[in-house]
Amino acid sequence: FVILSSLIGDTLILYASLWKNAIKVHPIIVTIIQHIAVSDMATTILTVLPRFISLVTNSWVLGDALCYITTYSIYVSFHAGTTLIAALTASKVADTFIVVDKQQNGQGRRHILSAASSGFILSFIQCYSS
């Protein structure tokens, strides 16, 4: 169920954003959302599906090459997804920064910069702690 819902959801996101232009936000945010969907699909296809097959068969039947690919794709897709989510968050913080800065005549800049810096620092700690 998880594999199927992940693939269907990510495919719908890519279809809606690439061919139907159904997502009406800033183009940078749409691009980041598309990359997150591709990263999620890669995680599903390269890690979750092979592990599910190995659990069903009670052994690894997919060969040595796919075993190595599956092992290393976990690290790549996890860090790529985390970095993309941090980029999405940073773009939303930048949008908030522009609105708050206009409303407060430049006084909200320090608070937003500290929040954005904290988010990036926590993201980098998470990415490179493994």
N, C-alpha and C positions, 0 to 999 in steps of 0.2 A: 504494500500500500504506500509506504514512504517513497520507494523508488519511483513508482508510477506517478504519484502526485508531484514529486519534485520535477520529473521530466515534463509532465504536462504543464505545470505552472511556469517553468522557465521557458518552455517553447511558446506559451501564450504571451509572456512578457516580450520575448524577442519578436514574435509575429506582430504584436500590437505596436511595438515601437519602431520596427524597421519598415514594415510594409503598409501599415494603416495609419501611422502617425497619431495614435490614440492617446499617447502620453503627452500632455500639454504642459510641460515645465521647461526650464532652461535646457538648451541642447547639451551642455556639459553634464547636467544631472542625468539626462536620458542616457548619455554615453556611459556614465558610471554604472547606472542601473543595468544596462545591457552587459557590461563586463562582469558585474556581480552574477547575473544570470548564467553567463557562459562559465564562470568559475564554479558555480553550483552544479551545473550540468557535468562539468569535468569531474567534480568530486563524486557525483552520483555514478557516472559511467565507469570511472577508473578506480574507485575505491569501494563504494557501497555495493555495487552489483557483483564484482568478483568475490567480495567477502560473503555476500549472501549465497552465491553459488557454492563456495567452499563450505559453508555451514550446512547447506542442504545435502551435499554429497559426502560430508564428514571427512573430506580431505581436499588438498589443493590439486585440482585437475586441469588448471589453465596454463601450466608450463612455467619454466623458470623465468623467461623474459617478462611475462605479465606479472609475475611475483615481484620482480624488481621495480617495474613501472608502477605498480600499485603502491608499493612501499614509499617510493620517492614522490609520487604524485600527491600523497597525503600532505607532505610538508609544503610543496609548492602551492597547491590549491588553498590550503589553510592560510598561508601568509599572504597570498594574492587577495583572497577574500577579505581578510582583515585590513589590508592596506586600502583596498577599494572602499570598504565601509568607512574607514578613516577619511578618505578623500571626499566621500559623499557628506560626511559630517562636517568636514572643513568647508565645503561649498555652502552648506546651510548656515554655518556660523558666519561666513563672509556675508551672506545675504542679510542675516540678522545684524551684523556689524554695521552695514550700510544704513539700515532702517533706524537702529538705535542711535547711531551717530548723528543722523539728521534730526531726530526728535530731541536729543539732549544737547545739541550744539557742541559735539565733540567730547562730552563728559563721560559717555559710556564706553569709550574706547579701551580703557584700562581693564575693565571687568571682562569684556569680551575677549581681549587678547589673552588674559590669564586663563579663561575657560578653554580657549582653543589650544593654548600651549599645554594645558593639563591633559586634554584629549589626545594630542599627539604623543606626549611623553608616555602615557599609559598604553597607547597603541604600540609604540616601539618596544616598550618593555614586554608586552605580550608577544609580539612577533619574534623577538630575539632571545627570549628566555628559555626556549626549548633546545 
